[in-house]
């Protein structure tokens, strides 16, 4: 057995965060397979788990970045190097997974991985550097035979696919270890199917307890050791769907120390791949404004952004980006908003103009979802007020908003707000004001087209401001009052 590993850890004096590698430093290559060959033989990819903890204080928003070096080592299948952590409260931890490839030759090739925890400014506040090494081994029935694979997925972006894999082990002994992996094939699409959680659903081993989450690597001691075959463990792997129109295949395995040398799943090649169905978009975005217009400024208006989930299962979005028009500025979140200071990592501040970002990423109450969660067949609303400043030029102001989850950004939804012209500031719109230069003249042409003071319905000639004759007491408008007119329906008959 070849074991090489070291850890470098530091924190800044004013913060206390930790970064810990919870994986296996030794990576298996099959001693009985040709390498390199026309086809991949044996697993040559592995998920690397790091746990990030905030021991004191509150930090955020945080990101984690993995750097991989060494000949033949690297991030696999467009696996993002940087992932969001969100806010870690005092005493809170979060595990992040990265999918990497490693070389099959030469043996004992060393790789180096460094996980950096960074704050909002991009400054590294904690770090861990660890070594990996590839080691020859062989497939064996004792090390996690694949018994069954079951995938549950609604295949919508922002949703979680659950991949359940049942393994059986033989004679796990004191000093052995087991590393559970959802995919050993190097072409697994880690960019679009992001591993976000691991849970043990069933186990015959006391040291692999049912209910364990975010743990892939387990050590076996004398108390846990069991003689015999058919020792079962079922692991559930949670994948967040990050792309539209994506699919992939997974070939799970388990490996670890079972005597000497390393061993891995005996039926790895023989067991069928599991195919993840092509992903779709079940989320819609809408935008409204209330009121829809104003004649006076300054004023405050209310925008509502709705994210509708048309699927029966929950989904999560990463952020909402809203572009305010003109000099409009953010005022505050409305009390009815579903997005609040409690579930957002980043929110606009009072007075912000232009691009407004509402960023999620903090843990939700539904493992392993992060905010913002949109429950099945419901709509998530972010409601907020915006100030329209004094002197805003009359016209239509268009507001654009999008949401992002994974690599997908929605088409923009828009809401139009109208600022109506009123040159003399008398409260009557320019288009309706009989004299928009005189604030004392509030006559409107809505019901008096010629602005002569006689309502349209009563004006004998509503196009002539000099003609103020009214049909109220002179139906035929011939100048003879109705009570005196011999024929008040004939304007040519003026007999009294």
N, C-alpha and C positions, 0 to 999 in steps of 0.2 A: 504494500500500500504506500502510495506517495501522497504526502499531505504537506502542502505549502500554504501558509496563510499568515497574514498580519493585519492589524487594524490600526489606522491612524484616526484619532478623534480629537476635535478641539471645539471649544465654544468661546464666544466673545464674553467679556467680563460682565456685560450688562444683561446677558440672556443665558438661559439654560435649556438647551435642546440637545437631544441625542439622536444619532443615526446608527442603526445596528443591522448588520447583515444576518439574515436568518435562513440562509441556504447552505448547500453543500459545496465546499471548496473543490471537491474532486468531481470531475465530469467524465462519464464513461464513454469509451470507444470500444467497439466490438473487435476483439482479438482474432475472431474467426472470419471476419468479413474483409473483402478487398477494399483498399482505399488508396488513392481515389478510384472510383469506378463510374460506369455510365449512369447508375442509379444510386440514390442514397441507401446505404445499408446500415441499419441500426440508427438510434437517435443521435443527432448532431446539433440539437437545439435544446435550450433549457430556459425556464423562467427564473429570473433572479429577484428574490424578495428582499426589500429593505424596509425596516420599521423606523418611522420618524416620530419622535415623542417630544412634547413640550412639558418639561418638568416643573417649571415655575414661570409665572407671568402669562400673558396672552400675546400671541404673535399672529400676524397675518396681514394680507393674504400671502401664502407661502407656495413655493414651487420646489420640485425636486428634479435634479438633472443627473443622469448617469453617463459617465465617460468610460469607454471600453478601449483598451489598447492591448497589443500583443498580436503576433502573426497568426492569422486565421480566426481571431476573435473579433466580434463586432455585433452591433444591434442588427436584428434580423427583420426582414419583410417590412421595411419602413416603420419599424417600431419608433415612436417619438422618443427622443432623448429626454425631453422636459415634459413633466406632467404636473398638473395642478394638485395641490394639497388642500388649499383653502385655509381656514382659520383653525388652529389647534388651541383649544382651551387648556387651562391649567390641568396637568395630569392626563391629557388626551394624547393618543397615538394613532397613527395611520400607516398602513402598509401599502407600498407601491411596488408593482411588478414590471420588470423589463424582460423582453424576449431577446435572447442573444444566440448566436451561433458560435461554434468552437471547432478547432481543426481535428481531423482524424489522424494526421501525421504531422510531425513526428510525435511519438509519445513523450510525455512530460513537458509539453509545450506550455509555458506559463503565460497567463493573461492577467491583466490588472483591471479592476473595476473600481471606480470612485463615484460615490453617491454624495451629491452636495445638496444641502438644504439652504434655500435662498429666500431672502425677504423681498418685499415689494420693490425695493430699489435694485434688486439683482445681486445684493451683497451676500456672500456665503456666510451663514451663521453657525453651521455645523457640518461635519463631513466625516465620511468613513471610506478608507481605501483598503481593499482586500484583494487577495490573489486567488486565481483559479488555476487548475492544472488538469490536463486530460490524462486519463489513465486507462490502460487496457483492462478489459473484463469480458464477460461472456453472458449470453442470455441463459436464464435458468428458470425452471418452474417454481423454484423456491422464492423467487423475488418478484412477486406481484403478477401472477397470471391475470390477463384481462378476462373477466367473466361476462360483463355486459356494459353497454354504453347507451345512455338515453339522453336525448337533447330535447329541452322544452324551450321554444322560442316563438315569440309573436312577430319576429323579424322586422320590427319597426325601429327606426333610428331613435336613439336615446333610451331604448328599452334594454332589458337584461335577458340574455340567453343563459339558461342553466344547463350545464353539461355534467351529467351524473355518470361516474365511472366506478364500477365494482371490480375490486382486485381480490386475489387470493394468494396467501403466502404460506410457505412451509418452514416449520422449525425456526421461527425468529428467535435468535439467541442473545444472551447478554453481550453487550458491546457492539451489536449490529445497529444499523440505522436504515431508514427508509426515506426516500425523497419522491413525493408524488408530483407528476407532471402531466398537464393536459395535452401537450403536443411536443413530439420529438422531431417532426418533419419540418425542415428549414423553410418550406414555402407556406407555412401557416400564416394567414394574413393578420399580423399583430397590430397593424395600423387601424384596420376597420373593426377588428374584434379585440377589444382591450380587456385583458384580464384585470378584474377589479376586486375579486374576492375568492376565497377558498373556504369550504366548510366540510367537516367530517360528519356524514349523515349516519353511518353505522360502522361499528368496529368491534372486533373480538380481542383487541389489544388494549390493555389498561393505559398504556403510555401514549395511545392515539385516541384520546377521549372523544366521545360523541359530543358534538356541539362546538368543537374547537373551530375557530375562525382565523383566517389570515395566517395559517401555518401549513407549510408544505413539507418541512423536514423534521423528522422525529427520530430520537435516539431510544434504543431499547436497552433496558437494564435487567437485572436478575429478576426483579419482581414482575416485570412485564413479559419476560421470555415465556414462550409456549412451545411445547413439543407437539409435533403432528402437522398434518397438512390441512388445507382448506380453511386457513385462518383469514377471515374476511375483513375488508375495509372498503367502505364506499365513500368516495370524495365527490363533492359538488364544486364545480368551477363556474364562477360567474363572469360572464363577458358582457361588457357594454358595447352596444352596436353604434359605431361612430360614423358610418358612411352609408350613402344610398346606392343601391344597385351593386352590392358587394356580396360575395360568397367565398367560402373557404372550406378546407377539410382539415380535420384534426386526427392525429394518431397518438393517443395517450400512452404513457408508460409509467413504470416506477423503477427506481434503481437504488442501490445503496450497498452498504457493507453487509455481506452475509458470508462470513468466513473470509477467505482470501481466494481470488481477487474480488474486485467489484463485480456485481451482477445486475442484470436488468431483466425486464419482463420477458418471459420465455416465449410467448406467442406474439411478440410485438409486430413482426412482419405479417404473420398469418391472420391477425385479427383485422376486420374491415375498418376502413376509415369512416369517420362520422362527418357528414356534409352539413354545413350550416346553410340554411335557405337564403336566397337572395333578399337583401334588405330593401325596405320601402319606407316612405314617409307617411306617417299617420297624423302629423301635426299641422295645424293651420294657424295663421296669425291674422288678427284684425286690429284696427285702430279707429277710435272715435274721439270726438272733442265736444265739450259742452261748456258754454253755449257755442253755437256754430258761427256767431258773428258778434261784433260790437261796433257802436258808433262813437264810444268814448274810450279814451285811454288816459291814464293807465288802467288796466283791469287784470283780473286773475281768471284763468280758464282751467278746465280739468281735462286731462287726457286719460284714456283707458286703453291699454294694450291687452288683448286677449290671446292666449295660446291654448288652442283647443286640441285635445287628444281624442281622436275618433276611434281608438282601439280600446278594448276592454281592460288592458293591462297598463300599469303605470309606465311613464317615461320621464326622463329628466333632460333639461336643457342647461347649457353651460352659461349663457349670458344673453341679454337683450341689449341691443344697441339702437339708441334713438337719436335722431338728428333734428335738433330744434331749428326752426327757421329764424332768419333775421336776428334781432337782438332779444328774442324771447329768452327767458332765463328760468331755471328750475327753482321752484319754491319749496315744496315738501311732498312727502308721500301722504296719500289720503288714508284715513283710518280704515277704509274698507279694502285696502290693497292686500293681495295675497303675498306679495313680496315685501318684506319688512327688514328692519335691522337685525332681526333674529335669524333669518335664513339667508341673508346676502353677505357676501364677502366684500363687495365694493358697491357703493351707492353714490349717486350724484350728491354734491353739496349745494347748499343754498347759494343762488347766484350763478351757478354753472350755466354756460351757454354752449351752443354747438352740439358736439357729440356727448351724449349721456350714456354711461355704461352701468348696467345692473348685472353684477357678476355673482354667480352661484359658486358651488364647489364645497360648501361645508357639509358635514355628514347629515343625512336625513334620518328620520325614525324608521325607515325601511331599509334594512341591510341588503345589498351594499350600495344603495343609491346615494347620490349626493344631490344637493339642491341645485336647481329648482325642480322639484318633483311635480309632474302633472298627472294626477290620478286618472284611471281609466274612465273614458266617456265623460270627462269634465273639462272645464276651462279654467286655466290659471290667469288671474288678472293682476296686472300692475297698474295702479291708479295713482296719479300724482298731479299736483297743481303747478301751473306755469304762469309767470308774470309777463304781461305784455306792456312794454314801457310807454311813457308819455312820448308823443310825437311820432309814433309808428306810422309810416306812410300807408295810406289806404291801399288796399289790394288783397289778393288771396295769398295766404301763407300756408305752404304745403309742408307737412311733417312726415318724415319717413322713419320706419322702424323695421328691424329684422331681429331674428333670433338665431343663435348658433348652438349646435350640439355636435361634438366631434368635429368632423371635417365639413359638415353640412351647414350652410347658411341659407336661410329662407329668402324667397323673393320679398321685397319690401311691401309693407302695408302702409297706406297713407291716410291722413285726415286733413281736410282743408278748413282753415279758419279765415273768415272774412273781416277785414277792418274797413268799415264804411266811411266814405268821405263826408266831412261836415266842416266846411271852410270857416263859417262864422261861429261854430261851437254852440249853436242854440239847441242841439239835440235833434234837429231835423236833417236827414241826409241830404247831401248836395243834390242828388238826383230828384229829390222831392221838394226841396226848399224853394219857395216863391222868390225869396231874396236871400241868397247864401252869403251875401256880404253884410247883412244887417242882422245881428244877433237878437234884436228886439222884434224882428219880423219872423214869427214862427208859423206863418201860413204855409200849408203844404198843398202841392198840386195833385195829391193822390185823389182827392174828391173835389178838386177845383182846378181843372186843367189850365184855365186862363188867369188864375190867381186874382180874380176880381172880388173875392170874398163871398161869391154866391156859389153854393155847392153844385157840383155837376148835375145832380139829379133835379135841381131846381132852376138851373141857369138857362135862360132862353137862347143864349149863344155862348157856349163854354169855350169857344175859340177866340172870342173878342173880349179883352179885358175892359173895354169901354162900354160894353153892353152889360148892364147889371140888372136888366129886367129879369124878374123871377116868375116862374109858372105856378107858384104856390097859390096866388089869387088871380092868375091870368093864364088859364090853361093853353090858349092858342097864341100867347105872347104877342097880342096885337096892341097892347097898351091900354085896353079897356078891362077894368076889373071884372072878374067872373060874375060878381053880383049885379053888374050893370050891362054885361055884354049880351046882345040879342042872340048871338051864336058864338059861344066860347070855344067851339071846335074849328071855326073858320077864321084864320088870321086876316082874310081879306074883308070880312064883315066886321066893320067897326061901329055898327049901329049900337047906340046905347039905350 
